[in-house]
């Protein structure tokens, strides 16, 4: 039994009577799944009962499957549908495809002879799609406009079978448990609950849990369950409807039959018109073969342009029924299957006439009794021009809608009101929390606090929406930060943006380089926000007491911090750590060879090494400018060096040369050439016999001082 707290392990499953209790994936509680009349809960599973009443090997006219009687047109009994039509997706043969038309539902379309009857059929069959949209926390998991685009896409995908899909009635589901589907325990019950006799149901759940890989959707003959959180929903829906109309996956082995035991040779599905397909790498448990082994996906597709499989197979990876999601192509045989199933197994859900709800859906014709006719539509400009209780909507006469039905125009409610999801309603039935309104003591419908009427001038529309504050412009005063929207609000209460906020009101200023900087003694309020130019007084550090360690002198405030990092004051600082010693009279003196760092500050007893005596220099030689100018360099002198005996001077210049000078004679000894660009450095060896130079030509060169010849060059 579940624990009293409702907390469970995500893998737990338990039976309570004929109801299966499944722990949710986050362990937050239990989901209750009734096993139903034709299943029994045992061993943590809903197991199918063995029924012997279904089946007389004949599918009478108008039936959807063999229901075990000879009554023509009874639409197939409920127990037959429950017994025979199971989930198609994901395919984990043999269990996963037990409801496939090729296996149970479509005895007629197994025959290629029967399918070929429709090879030249060009007339259009219409299929109504009735969406059930989960609405949680007052928000649709998918918009109705997106659903309509999905339906238009389906008609394009299946145009080769001449099957066109149109929007049927729309329903909304607000139960969270219903909208988070556990595939392996709730899949069949969801499809049974929302199945319709005259339409394909598409249930848009918020999430689908379970399986060996993320599940985008699954299907049976009556409809599809879609994961509204999945990527590529249009293609997923088209793929799942392919199952509803008899199409299988083109796998390498199918329903326990290996490829080698089939007459299709190397072809994959039962149509024998698509190559064998091992499936995409990374998707496990795609198929189970006759030897009991489970096959995992193995092929790799590159940008939906090419495919590589270990066994050399060449799958049709752009086929709608493959797992690669690279295209929506269908073969001629696949189109024949879809048309055949539409004409037979899905006959109750298809029509040669286009279903409709208003004239505008009939391409200029008239909508009568739910189907389009070729009669010219009733054109109108006012309700009085319409008959039979109809109203004028969009220039055409339409039928009044009953309470609870979604409408595209409030006029179709014929004087009644419309709630927040577009449903007709009457009186206080409209004034609910779902429209953010409530009924007052006087019987009036009023918006909740913080909400306002969507259409204040229309008394029939009681829907309310959240009041959105108007953004205050830069420079204007605002009552709160929120009123400035995404802008800032300075200390004067005015909205501003970027450097407009930089000024005295925020204790900041703009430098000459255009940078916003805090005033002296101030720091940024938020250091990581480039749009916030507000500054505040710097936080003063907490002063450390004498004897306490401090990370910096600032932490000691007006006191000292000795060399060991401890705060101190006056003679208390007089220790060897600051090179000082207490004197006999209590005064603090520096150790021998040391002097005070700040001799004018009696509180600073720190000492430093006594500076050495100043070095006096005497003039040894004065060079005559004339001698250098007459026979010297032709460009800037970049460097000079004396030999160790002081008799020779070497000068380096940007003119690519080095000149050796006799210091005492003030004369040039020789000019050394070799660098290919300006010379930037020059130095003598200790013995004065070798000269080393470096230049902009990226070389280091050595020269014989006596001869001026190069002895070595490094680059």
N, C-alpha and C positions, 0 to 999 in steps of 0.2 A: 504493500500500500504506500502511497506517497506520504512523505513526512508532513507533520502538521504545519511546518513553516513554509511548505510549498517549494523548497529548494531541493534540487535533484541533480544527478549526474547526467551529462548530455547523452550518454549511451543507454540510459535506462528506458525500458519499455515494460509495461505491466498491463494485465487484463483486469478489468472490473466488470464482471458480468459479460455482456457482449460488446463492451466499449474498450478500445485500446487507449491506454494512457502513454503518451510519448513526451519525454522530457525535451524541452526546447534547447536549441544549440547553445544558448548562453547560460543554461542552468537556472533560469529565473522562475521556471514553473512548468506546469504540465499542459499539453494540448490533448483534448478529448476527441477521439475519432470513433464514432459509432461504426461497428463493422457491418451493420445492415441486415436485412432479412435473409440474404442469400450468402452471407459469410458468417463465420464463427470465430470468436477471439480465443486463441490458444497459443501457449508458448511465446507470448509477446508478439503475436502476429494476427492479422485478420486473414484467416484461411477460408478458401472457397468451399462451400458445401457441395457435395456431389448430388446433382439433380438429374433425374431421369425423365423429366416431363418435357424438356425442351428439345424440339427437333423432330420433324417428320420427313426430312430430306426434300422438302418442297418450300420454295419461297413464293408465296402467293402474290398476286398483283397488289402493289401499294405497300407491301411490307418491307421492312428494312433488314430483316434477317429471318431465319427459319424459326418460327415461334411454336411449332408443334401442333398447329391446328390447320384446318382447311378453309378458314374464313378469309375471303379475299378482301383486301383493303382495310384490315383492322389496325394497320400501322405497327404491328409487332408488339407483343405483350411486354410489360416492363421487366418481368423476370428473365425473359430471353435477352433483352439488352444488357441487363446486369450480369447475366451469366456469360455472354459471349463477347461483349465489346469491352476490352480492357485497354490499358495504356500502351501507346506505341513508343514513347520516347522516355529516357534514352534506350537505344537498342542493346539489350544484353540477352541475346538468344540463348535458349529457346523461350524463356519466360517473357521477355520484354515485348514480343511481337504477336502475342496470342490473339490480339484483336484485329490483326491486319486483314483487310479484305481478301488477300490471297490465301489466308489460312482458314478463316471462319466466315467473315462477313460477306465476301463476294464470291459465291460459287460461279456465278455467270461469267464474270470478267477474267476468270482463270484461263478461259479458252481464247487463244489468239484469233480463232475464227470469229468469235463474238466481237472481240475488240476491233477487228478489221472492218466490221460493218459501219463503223463510225469514221472511217478513213477520209471520206469525202464530205463529211458533215460540216456545214459552215454556219448554221443557225446558232444564235446566241442563247445560252442558258444562263439565267440569273440566279444567284445564290445570295440570300440575305445573311448578313453577318450581324449578330446581336452582341455588342460589347457589354461586359459587366466590369465596371471600373471601381477599384478600391479607392475609398476616400477616407484617409486617416488624418487626424488632427486638422480637420477642415481643409485638407489639401488633397487634390486628385493625384494619384500616382502617375497618371498620364493624362494629358489634355485631350478633349474630344476632337480638337483639330488634328492632333497627331494621329489619333485613331482613324480619322477620315483619310489622312494621307496614306496610312497603312492599307486601307481598303482599296484606294485607287491604285496603289502599287501592285496589289494582288491581281487586279484585272489585267495589268500589263504583263505580269509573269505568266498567267495562264491563258493568254490570248491565243496560243497555238491550239488549245483545246476548245476555244470559243466559249469559255466560261467567264462570266463577268460577275463581280461581287459588288453588292450595294449595301448601304447602311440600313440596319433594321432598328428595332427598339433598343433604347439605352437604359441600363440599370446601374445603380451605385450600391456598393457594399461598404459598410462602415465598421464591421466586426474585425478587430485586429487578428483574432485567431483564424478567421477565414482567409485573411489577406496575406498570411505568412504560411505558405503551404509546405508540408512535409511530403515530398514526392512519393516515397515508398509506402506511406500509410494513409495519406489523405488524397492522393491523386485521383483515384477512381471515384471517391465520394464527391469531390468537387465537380467533376465532369457530369456525374449523374444529377447532382443537385441543380445545376444551371442548364441542363440540356433542354433544347426546344425542339418541338416537332417540325416546325416550318423554317428553321434558321440554324446556321452554324453559330454556336456560342463561343465567344472569346473572353475568357476571364483574365483580366489584368491584375495579377497579384503583386504585392510589393516585393516579395522574395520567394524563391523556391529553394528549399533545403534538401540535402540528401544526394545520393548517387556517388559515383566514383570521380565525377568531375562537375564543375559548375553547370547547372541546368538552366538553359534559356527558356525552355518550354517543353510541353508534351501534349499528346493529342489522342483522341479516339474518333469514332465515326461521328459523334455528336458535337464535338468541339475541341477547343484548344485552351490550355492554361499557359499564360505568358508571364515571364518574369520582367516586370516593368523596370527593374534595375539593370537588366542585361544590355550589353552593347550590341548594336546591329539588329534592332527589334524587327524591322521590316523583313529582312532576310529570314530571321528565325520564324516569324509568323508564316511566311510563304512556305518554308520547309515543313513546318508542322501540319499545315493544311494539305501538303502533299501526301502525308500519311492518312489524313482523313479521307482523301480521295484515292487511296489504294497504292501509293508509291512506297517502295522499300529503299533501304540504303544499299548502295552498290558495294557490299563487302566481299571479302575473299571467300568466306564460307557463311552459310546462312541456315539458321534453324537446325543446327546439328549436322548439316550436310557439308562435307568437304568439297572443294572445287573439283577434285579428281573424280568424285563419284557422281558428278552431274553431267548432263548432256550439253551444258553450255561451254564446255572446254575451259578456256581461260577467262571467260566472262563472269561478271560478278553477281548481279541480282537475278531474280527469276524471269525477268524479261529477256535476258540474254543479249541486251543491246548496249550494255556499258561494260568497260573493261574491269577486271578484278581490282579491288581497292582495299589495301590493308588499313587505310585510315591514317590520320596525321599522328606523327610522333608526339609523345607526351600525353596522349589520351588513352587511358588504360581500360581494359575490359570491354572493348568494342564488340567482340563476337566470341561465340563458343562453338567449337567444332565437335564432330562426332566422337572423337577420342576423349572428350571431356576437357580438353585444354582451352584456356581462354586466351584469345589473341589481343595484343595491345597494338595501338597505332605505331607505324614505323616510317611513314613517308614525310619528307620535308618539302614545303613549297617556298619558293623564293619570289617575294613580291607579287604573288599571284600570277607569275609569268611562266614559271617552269616548276617541275616536280621531280624529285629523286626518291626512289624506293629501293631498299636493300635487295629485294627479290627481282628487280628489273621490271616490276609492273609499271604500267602507264595509265594511272587512273584518270578518269574524266573529272579533274579537280574543280572545274568551273560548273559542274552539275549542281543543280539546286539541292539534290538529296544527299550530297556528300557532306563531310564534316569540315571542309576547308574554308567555307564562307568566302569563296572567291568569285562566285557568280550565281546566276539564277537560270542557267540554261537547262532545257529539257529536251530529251530525244523525241523522235516521232513516236516511238513505242510508249514512252511515258505520257505523252499527250493523249494517246489513244486510251490508256488506262484511266486517266482523269476523266475523259469524256464518257467512257463506258460506265464507270462507277457513278458519275453524276446522273446518267440516264437510268440507272438501275438502283444500286444500293442507297444513293442519296436522293432518290427521286422525290421523297417527301419534302426535301429542303431546296429543291430547284424548281424553276418555273421558266416557261418559254416567254412569259410576260414579265416585264420589269416591275418589281415591287416599288411602292412609293408611299409617301405620306402627304405630300403637297404637289400641286401642279408644276412647280418650278423644277422638280426632279424628272419631269417627263419630256424634256427637250421640245417644248412647244405644245405637247399634248395635254390631256387632262388626266388627273389622278382620280380614279373611281374604284371604290371597294378595295382599296389597297394596291391596285395595279394601274400602270399607265395605259391609256388608250390613245388612238390617233385623233380623237376629237379635239378641235381647237380649245385651248384653255379658256376658262372664264376670266375675261379681263375686267377689272373693276378699279374704281377710285374711292369707293365708300362702301361700308358694310351693307347699306340699304340696297346695293346692286346685287348682292348675293342671295341665294335662296337656300332652302333646306337647312336653315340654322347655321350656315357657313358665315365666315367673316373674311373681310378683305385684308390680305397680308401680302405685301410686296407686289401689289397690282393684280393679284389673282385670288380667287375665292378658295378658302381652305376650311377644313373641318375643325370645330371647337374641340379642344383637348380636355380630357377628364383630369381631376385632381391627381397629382403624383407623376404626371407625364412631363418629360422634358420638352420644351418648346424653343423655337428659334426666335419667336417674336411674342411679346406679351399679349398682342391682339388675339392670338390663337387660344388664349385662356378665356376669351369671351366675357370680359367684365370681372373675372376673378383675378387674384394676385399671383405673383411669381416669387418663389423663394430664392436663396442665394445660389442655388445650383440649377436655376432655370426651370423649376417644376411648377405647374399650376397648383394653386391652393386657395382655400376659402377661409375668410374670417381669421380667428386667432390661431388656426392651424398654420398660418404663415409666420406668425410672430413668435419665433423660437430662438434659442441660443445659436442654432445653426446659421441664422442670418444676423447674429450679434444684436438681437433685439429682445424686448420683453413686454408683457402686457401690464399696463399700469392699473391702479385700483379703479380708475374711471373707465377701463376697457380699451384705452388707446394703446397703440403699438409704438414703443419708444426705443431709440437706440441706446445701447449700453454706454457707460461713461467712457470717453475717449474715442467714440465712434460717431459717424454722421451718415445721413442718407446718401446712397449712391446716386439716386435720381430724386432730389428734394422736391421737384415740381410735379412728380407723378405719385398721386395718392395710392395707386394700386401696387406700387413697388416699395415694399417695406424692407428691402435689403439695406444693411448698414456696412460701412467700411471704416477702417481705422483712420483717425484724423492724422494727416501728415503735416507737421509744422512747416511754414514757409521759411526758406533760408534768408537770413539777414545779410544784406550786402556789406562788402568791406567798407569800413569807416563808420558804419551805423552801430548804434548801441544795441546790445543783445542782453536779454534777461538771463540767459544760461549759455554754457558752452555748446549744448545741442542745437541752439538756435542758429549758430554759425555753420551748421552742417559739417562739411569736411574742412572748413577753415579754422584758424585759431581765434582766440578771444583774449585780448591783452588785459593788463591790469586796470585799464580804464573802462573795461566792459564793452569795448568795441571790437567788431570782427575785423580780421586782417589776414593776409596771406603772405608767406615768405618774408622778404626783407621789408615789406610794409610794416611788419610787426616789430622791426628793429628800431628802437628809439628810447628816449628817456622814460616813457611809460613802462617799459620793460627792463629798465636799468641796463640798457645795452646801447651800442653806437656802431655806425658803419665806418670802417677804416678807409683810407685813401685807395686801397686795393679792392674795395667793394665787399670786404668780409665783415660779417656781423660779430662783434666782440663784446663781452660783458664789461661793465664799468669796473674800475679798480675796487677790490674788496668784495666782488660779486662772483658768482659761479652759475652755470646753467641749471635750470630747474629740472629739465630732462636731458641727459647727456646723449641719448641715442636717437633723438627725433630731429631730423634736419629741418623740419618746418616750425619748430618751437624755439622762438628767439627770446623767451623770457629768462631773466636772471634773478637770482636771489642772493642775499647776504651769505658769504661763506660761513660754513659751520665752524665755530671756534673749537679747537681741540681740547680735550680734557687734560688739565694740568696734572703731571705726575708729582708725587711727593718726594722729598729728599730721600735718597737711598733706593728709590724705585728705578728699575730699568726702563729706558725710553728708546723708541725706535729712531727718534730724531731729536735734535736740540729744540725744535718747536714744541714737542711734548712737555718739555721742562718749563715752558712759558718764560717768565722773567728770570728764572734760575739758570744755573750752568749745567752742563752735561759733561762729565769727565771722559777720559779716553776709554774707560771700561764700559761706557754707555749708561752710567747711573747719574740721576739728577742729584745736584748738590748745591750748597750756597756757602760763599765765603771760605773760612778755614776748613769747613767740612770737605771741601774739594781738594785740600792740600794733601795729596798722596803721591806715591811713586808713579801711579798711573798717569799723572800729569807732569811728571818730572820735577816734583816739588817736595820739600820737607818742612815740617813745622819747626819753628825756631824756639829757643829757650823762653822767650818772652811771649809765646803764643802767636807770633807773626808767622806768615808763610813765606818761605824763601825757596828760590830755585836751586836745583842741584848744581854742582860745579860744572861749568861749561855751558849752562843754560841761562836764558833771560826770559822775562815775562812776554807773553804774546800780546797782551793789551796792558801795558804798564800804567795807563791812566784809569783803569777800571779796577777798584779794590776787590770787587767780587769775582773777578776773573783771575784765578791763581794758576792758570795753565802756563807751562813754560815750553820754550822751544830751544833748539841748539843755537848757541851764540854764533852769529855770523862771523865769517873770517874777515881779517883786515882787508881793506880795499887795496887792489893791485894798482900800482902807479906805472904808467907807461911813459917812455921818453921817445922823442922823435929820432929815428935812425936815418931816414933818407927821404928826400923829396924828389919826385920825378918831374922832369921838364916836359911840359906838354908839347913843346916844339918837336923834340926828337920823335915822339910817337906819331904825330900828325904827318910829318914829312915822309916817313918810311913805314907807316903802320897799316892797319886794316882799312878796308873800304866799306865796311858795314858795321853794325852794332857789335861791340865786344860783349859776349854772353857770359864769360867765365875767365878767371885767372887763378894761377897757383905758383907759389915759390918753391924752389928746391930746398932740401933740408939745410943746406949751408947758407941759404938766403942770397946767393950770388946770381941765381938765374930766375927769371920770371917767364912763365908761359901764359900767353893770352889766347883764348878761343873766340872765334867770331862767326857771325852768320854768313861771312863771305867764303865759308867752306875751308878756311885755313887756320893754322896754329902758328904763332910767331914766338920764337925764343929771344929774350932780351938779356943783355948784360946790364945788371942793375947798377953797378958802380959807374959804368961808362955811359949809361943812358943811351945805349945803342942796340939796334936789332942784330942778333947773331945770325939767324936764318929763318926762312918761312917754310913750313911743312905743309905739303898738299897731299890729298888722298881721299878725303871725305867727298861725297857727291851731293851733300846738302849741308846746311848750317851745322857748326860744331857747338854743342851745348855744355860740355863738361871737360875738364882737364885736371890731371893730378900727377905728381912725380912719385916714383918709387922711393923708398927710404934711402937707398944709396945714391939717388940722383941720376942714375945712368939710363933709366927707362921712363918714358912719358906715356901715360894712358889717356885716351880721349874717347868721347862718345858724341854721336851726332844724330840729327834728324833723319839720316839715312838708315837708322836702325842698326848701326854697327858699333862695336867697341874695338878700338885699334891700339896697338902698342908700337912705340917708335924708339929708335936708338937716338939718344940725345946728342951724341957726338957727331953722328953722320946725318941725322934727320930722316933716315930710311925706316920704312915700316917693317916691323918684325913679325907681326901677327894681326889677323882681323877676325873678329867673331860677329856673326849676324844672327 
